Amino acid sequence: MSLNAKSILITGGTGSFGKAFVKRILTDYPKIKRVVIFSRDELKQFEMSQTFSEAEYPMIRYFIGDIRDEARIRRALEGIDIVVHAAALKQVPAAEYNPFECIKTNILGAQNLIEACLDSNVKNVVALSTDKAAAPINLYGATKLCSDKLFVAANNIKGPREMRLSVVRYGNVMGSRGSVIPFFLGKKKSGVLPITDTAMTRFNISLDDGVDMVLWAIQHALGGEVLVPKIPSYRITDVAEAIAPEAEHPVVGIRPGEKVHEEMITESDSFNTYDLGRYFAILPSADQVLGKKYAEKEGVVKVPEGFCYNSGTNTEFLSVEEIRELIVQHVDSSFKI
């Protein structure tokens, strides 16, 4: 499905993903009808408009609003065909300290968006999730699991509407704000890179691959699935070695709400998970019709019972040199040892 002649809204559109997504669709779909950046920070919208100005891109709109405000969402959704939901409070320590603020944005905000989409003429909704939503141990992960469930279950109440709601779940985005690689790059000059746990691993995905996945979901998701990409892992010690091998790497301990390894598919999910080739699809257990549709697709196979997708037991790991190459490619082109 081409996005040309379509109108699309991105919640949290001034974030790392939002900017990369907007750049891609403006490049690949020059005849897109309208692109609405929905977010609550007017400064970030102003800064983004210096790159993507309404003068140069007359299809773009900057819309101040908060997903906690359902009336404002409804106004923003007028004439919108596709919604990409990227707005969230995602800093784990901040969520632990301010739990209900995280709940109001990540759960109540998600439901506000769903209700507004159901009452609009939206055809397609793709919500961004996180590996922390699988078997969550912190509040951020728990709120995103709730959000995932809301978007999946909304397919049950869409009635005769031509509407599909799906979720994409992936790991740490390389170079995104607040993530470990920009943090380590900032600490490089100090000569000290603090390590939380020497055994820690994480999944890794580039912003470009995240954008690819959302565009794939817009075109191919049937509605009701949680899509998971097949991506490599890295060891946190290898990231530190790649960025500053000469630095000290003191072990400071895991932060509240952190895991040593992240999961994106748990053993319990394996009963309803299908291997699509490039991605996995976790289906709702009660939706046998959706399961049958996927089972009938060519090249799609059900994963074995007990299968799990864990960053520590992943079959593919990035080497130190590969991490350095990816930093140059996706984070800082001037980076060198």
Secondary structure, DSSP 8 states (H G I E B T S, - for coil): ---BT-EEEEETTTSHHHHHHHHHHHHH-TTBSEEEEEES-HHHHHHHHHHS-TTT-TTEEEEE--TT-HHHHHHHTTT--EEEE------HHHHHHSHHHHHIIIIIHHHHHHHHHHTTT--EEEEE--GGGSS--SHHHHHHHHHHHHHHHGGGS-TT---EEEEE---EETT-TTSHHHHHHHHGGGTB--BS-TT-EEEEE-HHHHHHHHHHHHHH--SS-EEEE---EEEHHHHHHHH-TTSB--B----TT--SS-EEE-GGGGGGEEE-SSEEEE--TT-HHHHHHHHTSTT-EE--TT--EETTT-S-B--HHHHHHHHHHHT-TT---
